[in-house]
Amino acid sequence: MSACLPEVVQKSLERIVGNGEIRLMKKSNSEIGCSCNVVAEGDENEELASLYVKYLDFGLKFSDESLVYFNNETIFYGEIVPLFEKVVENLTGTQSELALDFVPKCSEVGHLTDKTEPYIIMEDLFSKGYSPFEEKELTVGEARMVVEELGKFHAFSFAARERYPAEFIEMTGRLTEVLFSKETRFASGRFFIHAIHDALKLAKQSFPTNSVYVEKLALYTLNVFDTMIEILEGNEDDYNFKVVTHGDLWPNNVLYNRNDEGKIAFLDFHACRLSSPVHDLQLLLLVGLDTSTRRRHGSDLILSYHRALCRHLEFLGLDPIRTFPYSALERQLADQSRFAMGVALAGLPLFLAEEATTKAAAAKARNVEELFKVLRDNKSTRCKSKMLEILVDMVDQEYL
């Protein structure tokens, strides 16, 4: 075993793989933690298991924000996913209908020290034929696969809340909002407000001053951070339709199995929260599709999402009409899409940046906030066009 891994992780890997010899294949660091790929080999270099390890080592001077992000993932993989598994324990159905194959299988969640420095050991999906999509924006066929798998993910959340309400409330109540809360106002809040004002500046440069698009975005920009908090908190009626959402659902956090066509898996649940399913769905459609595809096929993709959701609700023993009828989804789209729009406008400069541009910006930036500022100041023409197109669509659909 490589000495590059923390001792607690090494011992856990040895316990998980048994007698195989464990080799560290790749290790990397990010602002959210360390990650590495490990392989367990048997006799004659036979591969027994391929695993992916994520951990937070304070010896590498990660920030308090990193711990918050990581703790959300430990709650998701260590508690919420097992609750999803509990939902299907006594149900009958085909393996594909009831399988939690929309997330990597997790072998262990723990801590390097007492309740601090968390780690997660899960299957390495790349070794099973999964890979990122070839382009940053999805084709219609790819988007359909993703929204249908998203419907399945959200169905499990509805079922967990219905079957085990006390456990569900306790677990989701311990998730920490990483972007939009009173505590994050002077961190991510400052970045977000600057990003939305930057979008307004772009709109003023691109449309007449009295344009409805400028007027609507200007009104949205007023107290925008408080508005995002209020949307997340919602009201009593909104709670009935809240699920565990991914929170950062753009194509980079989705993998596709080319060896098993149609298999989709979601990654990186550090921003997961209890919120409207529209936040995941609309963010994916706004960021993950080019404008022409979204305008031509967006309504049909929303319908595909809802059909998949209803189908899996039935597999899980729930009544789709009572749980989340299409009329409720339409109301949620009308009320909640502006939240996804804000996240999309703020995130597009990063999402659409070329890899070389991002690396150059990272080399100059001293922190994440500076990185985003550099990318905002150097937006591509494609990024600017897409931001304006999103604004136009949100206003024309009366979501803003």
N, C-alpha and C positions, 0 to 999 in steps of 0.2 A: 504493500500500500504506500502511496506517495505521502511524504511528510508535509506536502503542501496543504493538505486538508486538516481541519481541526480534529483533535483526537476523538471528540464525541461523535463527529460525523463518521470518522473511520470505523469506529466500533459498531455504529448503527449499520453501515454498509456491510460489514463482515457478518452481522447477524442476519441481514436481509438476504444476502446471496449465498450464505453457507460456506462451502469449501472452495469456492472459486477464488482465483487470484484477481485482485482489483487493480486496474490501471487507470490513472488519470489521463484522459485524452485531450481535454481542452479546458482552460480556465479563463474567465474574464471578470472584470469589475465594472460596475456602473454606479450612478449616484444612488441607486436603490439597493445595491448589495452585490455579493459575489455569486457567480454561477459557474458550474463546471459539469462536464460530461465524463462519466466513468463507465468502464466496461469490466464485467466480471468474466474471466476466462477459465475454462476447465482444462483437461488434458489436451495436448496437441493444439493449444490455442483455440479450442472450441468456445465460441461466445455463449455464455449462459444468461447474461442479462446486460442491458444497456440502460443506465439510469441518468437522471438529470438532478443535480443538487443545487439548491439556492440557500445561501446563508448570509447572515449579517455579522460581521466581525468588527467590533468597536475598535480593535487594534488598528484598523485601517481608517479610522476617523470619519465614519459615516455620521450624518447629521441626525438630529431628533426626528426630522421629517421622514428620513429613511426608515426609522423604526416604526413610525405610524403606517407607512405604506406596507411594510413587511408584515406587521401584525395583522392587517386586514387579510393578507393572503393566508396566514396561518389559521385564522378563524374560518376562512372559506374552505380550505382543503382539510383542515383538522376537525371541523365541527359541522359546517353547513353541508358539505358533500356527504359525510356519513348520515346526516339526517335525510338527505335525498335517497340514500341507499336504504334507509329504514322504511321509507314510503313504499318501496317495491317488494319488501321481504315476503309478504303473503299474497302478492298479486300473481295472477296467471296471465301469460302473454308470451309473445315471441321474444327471443333474446334481444333483437334489434329494437323492438318497441320499448323495452324496459331498461335497456343498458344505458349507463351514464357515460357514454362514449364521446360526449361533447367536451369533456375535460380530461387531462392526463390522469391516469390512475396514480394515486398517492400512496406511497409505502409507509411514510412516517413524517410526523411533524413534531419538532421538539425544540429545545433551547441549548445553546452551548454552555450557558451558565444559568443560575437559578432565575427563571422567568424573564431573562433578557437574551439578546443575541439569538434570535430564532433561526431555525433551519427547516427546509422542506426537502424530502427525497421523493421523487416521482419518476414515472417511466419517461424515457427519452423517445418522444414521438418521431423524431427524425429517423431513428433506427427502424421504425415501423413503416416507413414510406411516406410520412407526412413532410410537407414542405410549404413555404410561403407561396402565395400566388405570384405569377410571373410579373404582373403589372400592378401599379399602385391603385388603379381603378379597376373594378371588377366588370366582367362581362355579365350579361343578363343571366346566363346559365349559372355562373359562379355565385352571383348575388342570390339567386333563388335557393341554391343549396344552403347558403349561410343563413338566410332569414328563416328557412324551414328548421334548421338546427337551433336557431335562436328561439323559435316557438317551442321546441321541445325543452330547452333549458328553462324557459319561463314557466312552462307547464309544471315541471318538477317543483318550482318554487311555490306556485299556487297550491299544489298538493301538499307540500310540507307544512305550509301555513294552516291549511284546512285540517290536516290530520294531527299535527302536533303544535297547536298554537302557542302554548306556553314556552316550549323549547325554541320555537321559531322567533318569538318576540325577544327572548333573552339573548339568543345568538346575534340576531341582526342589530339589536340594541347596543352591542359592544363593538360593532363596526364603526370606525372613525371616518367622518367625512374629510377627505383630503384636499378638497378644492373650495367648497362653498359653505363656509361656516363663519361665525363671529371670530373664532380663534385663528382662522387663516386669512383674515382681511388684509393684514399687512405683509403677507407672504404671497401665496398664490392669488389672493384678491387684488393686490397691486398690479401684478402681471396681467390678470384678466381684464381689469378696467382699462389699462393702457392698450391692450389688444383690441378691445371693442371701440375705443375712441379712435384707434388707428383705422379700423374698418369704416367708421363714420367719416373720417377725413378722406378716405378713398372714395366713398360714395359722393361726397360733396364735390370732389374733383371730376367725377364721372357723369353725374346727373345734374339737371338744372336745380337751382336752389329751392324752388317751390315744388320739386318732384315729390310725389307721395312716398317714394322709396327713401329719400333723405329725411322727410318728416317722420316717417314711422321709425326709422332707425335712431333718429335723434331722441324721440320719446323713449325708446327702449333703453338708450344709453343713460338716461337720467336714473340714478340710483340702481344701476344695473346689477351690482353685486348683491344688494339687498333683495332685489327681485329674484335672483337665482336662488337665494336662501329660502325665500318665501315659497317658490315653486316646489323646492325639495320637501319642505315641511308639509305643504298641502293642507287639506282639511280632513274631517272625519270621512267624508264620502270618498276622497282620494285614496285613503288607506285601504279600502276594500279592493283596490286594483293594484296595489303596490306589490312588487316582487323583488327578489334579489337580482339586481342588474349588474352587468359587467362593469359599466362605468367608464370604459375607455375603448369602446368597440369600433375600431377602425381596422382596415385590412391587415396591418402589420401584426395585430394580435389574434389573427385567425390562421390556422393551418389547414391544408387540404391533402387528403391521402390519395395519391395518384395510383396506388396499388389496389385501392378499394374505393372505386368511384362513388362519390357522394358523401364520403366520411369527412366531417368537419370537426375541428376541435378549437376551443377558445383558450387563450393563454393570458397570463398576467392579470390577476384579479386584485391588484393592489388598490384599485379605485372602486371596488365593488361597494354597493350601497343598497338600501331599501328605497326603491323609487318606482316611478311609472315605467312600464315596459317600453313606452314610446321613446324614452331617453336613449335606450340601446338601438331600437329600430330606426328611429329618424336620424340619429348620428351616423349610423352605417350608410343610410341612403344618401345623406348629404355629402359625406366625405368620401365614401367608397365607390360612388358612381360618377361618371362624367355627366354633365348637365343634360345632354341629349338623351342618354339612356334613362336617366331619372325621370325626365319629363314624359318620355314615351311609355315607360314600364313601371314607374313608381307605384301607381295605384294597384296594378296587378301583383307586384311584389308584396305590398302590404296585405293584400288578400291571401297570398300564398303563406305569409307568416301566420295569419289568423287561422287559416285552415289547418296548418301543422300544429298550432297551439291547441286547437279544439280536438284534433285527432288524438293527441297525447294526453289531454285532460281526460278523454274517455278511457284510454288505456289505463290511466291511473285512478279510475273510478269516480271521477268528478263530472258534474253536469256542465258542459261548456256554456250553455245559455245562462245559467245562474252565475257561473264563475266570472266569465269575461265575454259577454256578447259583443257582436261587431259594433253595435250602437255605442257601447262603452269605449271601444277602441277609437271610434270616430270622435267622441267627446274628448278623449285623452289627446288625440292628435291636435285638436283645436286648442286645447288648454296648455299642452306641455311641449309642443314643437319648438317654441321660442327658446326653451332651455337648451335643446339639442343644437339649435342654430347658434347660440352663444358659444357653446363648446367648439362647434365646427369653425366658426370665424376665428376664434383664438388659436386653434390648433393647426389650421391649414398651412401656415408658413413653415411649420416643422414637417408636417406630413408630406407636402409636395416638394420640399427641398431635396436637391440632389445630394447623394452621399458625400461627394467631395465638398460641397458647400457646408454641409453639417459638420464635417470633420474640421474644416477651416474655422468655422464659427466656434466650435468646442475648444479649439486650441487658443483662441483669443479670450474666451469667457472664463471668468473666475467662478461662476456658479450657474445654476440652471436659468435663473432669471436673466442674466446677461446673455446666455446662449439664445434664449427666445427673442431678446431685443435685437441681437445681431441678425437673426433670421427674419424678423419683422421688417427691419430696415433694408433687407436685401431680397424682398419678395420677387419671385419670378413673375413674368407677364401672365403665365398660366394661373398662378396662385391668385393674382389680383382679379382676373376674369372670373374665376370660380367663386371667389368671395362675393362679387357683385351678382353673379347668377343665383347664388343661394339666397341673397337678399331679395332679389326680384321674385323668386319662387315663393318665399315665405309670405311676402306681401300679397302677391297675386292669389295665393290660396287662402288668404285671410287668417294665416297663423300668426301674423305680426300686426 
